Amino acid sequence: MKLYLDTSTPEVILKLNDKEYRKELGHDMAEKLLKFIHDKLQENHQGWRDITAITFMSGPGSFTGLRIGASIVNTLAHELNVPLYNHHDQKQKIILPDYGRGANITSPKK
């Protein structure tokens, strides 16, 4: 089963082969994303070990959402020993989020 994940917005997009699922996770993404993926795998009578490839929409988008998603897909691909692709269909060893711009770091107030 091929897994596609997009966490660039508060609405997560998950595709399992040709089936697409969307869920608004917003500020609960870090806590609820793995359960969302697991639940959808189970709905399709599949488990983690049935994933054969992972594609991740690496950006641009939400800083936190992309970090959470990249952490999950990198970990899953490593642990399941499956190929990992960015949204340009390029095979990657790890996915690095593309935030679409440089970091916006504010100067210290002191």
N, C-alpha and C positions, 0 to 999 in steps of 0.2 A: 504494500500500500504506500503510495506517495503522499507525503504530507507537505502542505504549503501553509506558511504562517505569515501574517501581516499584523504587526503591532505598532504601526506608525501613527495610528490615531487611537482615541479611547475605544472605538469600536473595533474589536479584533476580528480578523477574517481568517478562518481556518478552512482549508480544503483537504479532503481525504479522497484521493483519486479525483473523480468528477463531482463529488458532492461538496457544496459550499455551505458553511455555517458562519453566522455573524452573531457577535454578542458584545454588548456595551459593558466593558469592565472598568473603564475609567481609572479611578484611584485605587481600585481593588485588583488591578491586573497582576501585581506580584503575588498576591495571595491566591487568586482564583484561576490563573491561566492554565496551570498544569491539570487541575481538576476538569476544566472545560475540555481540554484536549483528551484526557482520559475518558470522560463521559461520552464524547463523540466517537472515540474508538470503540467503546463498548456497544454503543448503539448500532455500529456496523459489524458487530461480532468479531472485533479485532482487539489486539493488545499491543503493547509497546514493541514487542519483538516482531510484529507484522509490518512495521515501518521499513520500507526498502530504500527510500531516498527522502531528503528534506530540502525544500526550497524556502528561502526567507526573503521577504521584502525588506531590504536593508536600509531603505531611506530614499529621500529625506523624510523627516517626520519628527514626531515627539521624542525628545531626548530620553526621557525615562522609559517610554514604551519600547523604543528601539533597543535600549540597554537590556531591558527585561527579556525581550524576545530573542536577542542575540545570545544572551546567556543560556536560555533554554535550548535553542536549536544547536548551539555549539556543544552543550553537554549531551544532548540526546544523540547527535551524530557520533560523538566520540564513544559514548557508552554502548550504543547499538552497532557501532562499526558500519555505518551506512554513509553513502556520499552526501555531501552538503553543497548546495548551489545558492548563488545569489539570484536576485530577480532578473538578472540579465542572462540567466542560464549558464553561468560560468562556475565550474566546479571550484570549490574553495576548501582549504584545510580548516580555516576558521572564518567566521563572518565578523567583519568589523562594521558597526553601524555607520551610516552616512547621514549626518545630521543636516546636510545641505548648506551649512555655513560654519564659520569658526565658533569657538566657544565664546559665550557672552559672560565674561568674568568681571564682576564689579570690583572696584578698588576698595581696599580696607578703609573703614571710616576714621581710623586713627591716623 
